Amino acid sequence: MNFTKYDLGRLDEGATVVVTLSTGANVRLMDSSNFNSYRSGRRHQYRGGLANRSPMRIAVPSTGHWYLTVDLAGLRATQVRSSVAVEPPALPVARASQSPLIGIRNEPPTHLTPDDTGQTWDVFISHAGEDKQAVALPLYDALTARGLKVWLDKGELRIGDSLRRKIDYGLAHSSFGVVIFSKSFFAKGWPQYELDGIVGLSVAGKQRMLPIWHEISKDEVEANSPSLADKIARTTAVSTIAEIADEVVAVVRDADAA
């Protein structure tokens, strides 16, 4: 039997083999033992089968040495062009390693300053305009639906603004501040010392600012502010908006009960 062989070498469990075909064909992903049986015409086990669509994606079930074959046995086509690529396994999501926000157990300031409308707030949300639709508004809606009074910085943070003054203003009127840190946020042009000052918005060692990282890695956060990278934070790469909202509500309620 004629077939095309791809020696894929060692592949890790969870990797994906992507096969592109010019026509329908039989595609088999096999370990070494089963490949030798297939080549000898003996019974064998494999992942894959008849591919009627291209590309065909096959998950690697275990770590080891893998082969892939393409053949036209039992099919009308007389030739097929094929190519193979391998996608690495997805990075693990380490939810259990997160320190719970409720562990902050912070008491809000005794006296909050009313804002321009004479109100005080449970939470304010500060964000760059680029992150409004993806994070700020959904979080505002989620927190409001859970019964919190939320002040959203509708003016957004623009190039040339004093971000420290804006965040200081929000914290002055609110028990807690959620600040959405992203590449867009850090691109607003504020000096390093201002960010360090904002990170120092703690009283008696208690954290009032609750950072959210959006589409930014810990290394990138640390490059902008090493002290911010050590803060208890949440990232939208790991937690959903609903999960973040639930934890923020727990922090606020815990402080109210203190």
N, C-alpha and C positions, 0 to 999 in steps of 0.2 A: 504493500500500500504506500502510495506517495503521500508525504506530509511535509510540512515546514516545521522545523524545530527551533525553539528559542530557549537557550540555556539562561535562565534568569539569575542563577547563582543563589546566594543566601538572601532570603527575604524575611522580614519580621512579621509576626502575627499582626493583623490589622491593616497591612499594606493593601493596596488595590492595584490589580493588573488591568490595564486598559488596552483593549485590542481593537484596532481599526481595520475594517475589511472592505474590499471592493464589491463583494457579493456575499450571500449567505454561505456559511461554512460551519464545520464542526470544530469547536474550540475546546481544548482540554488542558486544565491546569493540574499537574501531577507532581508528586514527590519522586525521588530517584527510583525507588522500588517499583512504583506503578508505571513510571515511564519505561523502564526496562521491559516490563510485562507487555505494555502497549506496543512497543517496538517489535517484540517477538510474536505478536498476535495472540497473546494470552489475555485472560480476563484481568481487568484492572479497574481501579477506582479513580475518579477525577472530579474536579469542580469545573462547571461550565456546561457545555452541551451545544445544541444547534443554535447558532447566532443568526437571527433573522434581521437584526438591526445593528447598526454600527454607530458609535463604538459599543463594545460589550465590556462590562466591568465585572471583575471577579475578585472577591475578597480573599486574601490569603488566610487560611484557617489556623495556621500554626507556624512558628519560626522554623526555618530549615532551608534545604536546597530544593529549588523548584524549577520545573520545566513547563513550557507551554507548547502545544502543538496545534496546527491548523491543517485540516484535511477536508476533502470533498466526497468522502465515501458516502454512497447512497444518494448523492445530489446530482442534478442535471448539469451544473456548471462544470467547465473543464479546467478553469484556472481561477485563481484568486490572489489578489495582492493584499498583503497584510503588514501591519507594523504594530509594535508593542511598546508601551511605556508603563512605568511603575510609579505609583503615587505612594509616598511614605505614610505610615500610620498617623492618625490625628494626634496632636498633643493631648496628654491627659488633662482633665479638668479637676483640679484638686480642691473641691469644695470643702472637704473636711478640714483643710489646713487653715481656713480663714478664722481669724479671731472674731468672735461675735461682737457686733456693735453694742449689744446690751452690756458687754463687759466694761464699757466706758463708765457707766453708772455715774453720770455727771449731774450735778444740780444746776439748774438754770440760774442766771443772775437774779438777785433779790429784787432789783428795780430795773425794769425795762423802760426805755424812753419811747413814748408814742411817736409814730411817724408823722408825716405831713397831714394825714387824715385823722390823727388822734388815736390810732389803733396800735396794738402790739400783736405779735405773731408767734406761733409755735416754731415755725421754720421759715427761713428764707432760702431761695435758690438763686445762685449766681452762676452765670454761664456765658460762653461766647455765643454770638448770634448763629454761628454755623451749627451749633449743637442744640438749637431750640427745638426743632421738630423731632429729632431722634431721641432726645433724653429729657430736656427741661420741661416741655409741655406734658409729655406722658407721665413724668414723675409728679408734676403739679396736680394733674388729674387724679393720679393714684392716691396721693396723700390727702387731697381734699375729700375724695370719696371715703377715706378712712376716718374722717372727722377732724382733721387738723386744720388750723388756720395757716395758710401758706402765702408768703409774700414772694412773688416772682419778679425778678429784676427785668421788667419789660423793656427797660431802656437798653439792655444788653451791654456787653463790654466791647468797646470799639478801640481801634488803634488811637493812641493819644490819651485815652482815659486814664485817670489814676485808679487802678484796680484796687489798690489798698484802701482808698477812701470809700469806694463803692462797697467793698466787703465789710469794712468797719461800720459803715452806715447800716447795712443790713443786719449785722450782728447786734448793733445797739438797740434795734427794735424787735429782735427775735430771740427766742430761747436758744435755738440752734441754727447753724448755717450749713447748708449743703452747697459745696462748690464743685462744679463739674470741670475737672482738669482734662485737657485734651491738647492735641497739637495746635489747634486753633486758639485755645486759651493761652498757651505759652507764647504764641506768636504775636500777642498783642503789644509786645515791646516794652514791658515793664522791667526795671532793673532787678537784679538778683536780690539785692538787700530788701526790696519791698516785699518779695515773696517770703523771705525769711521772717520778716516782721509779721506777716499775716499768719504764718505757721505758729508764731508765738502767741496767738490769741487764745491763751489758756489761762485759767485762773487757778492758782494753787495746784498746778500740775494736771488739771482736768481739761479734757478736750471738748471744745464747743463746736469746732468746725468738723464736719463730716465729709471728707473728700470722696468724690466718685471719679474713677479713671475711665475715660471713654476713648477707645481706639488708640491707646497709648500704653507702652510697656513700662514695667517698673524701672528698667534701665533709663528710659527716656525721662521719666519723672525725676529720677535721682540726678540726672544730668542737669536738670533745671533747679532742683532743690533737694540736696541729700536729706535734709531734715523732714521734708514732706514725705519722702519714700518710706519713712519709719512710722508714719501715722496709720492708725487703723482706718482702712479705706475699703471701698467696694469697687469692683470693675464690671462694666457692662459685658465684658468678654466671658464672665463667669456667672454673674447673677442677672436675673431678669429685673425689669423695672418693678414688677409686683413684689419680688423678693426683697429688693432694696427698700421699697416703700414699707413693707411689713416690719423690717428691722428699724427703720427710722422712727416709725410709730412706737415701737417698743421702747426705744431710747427716750423719746419724749414722755411717754406715759410713766416710765420708771422714774424720770426726774420729777414729774408732777407729784408722784406718790412719796418722794423722799421727804 
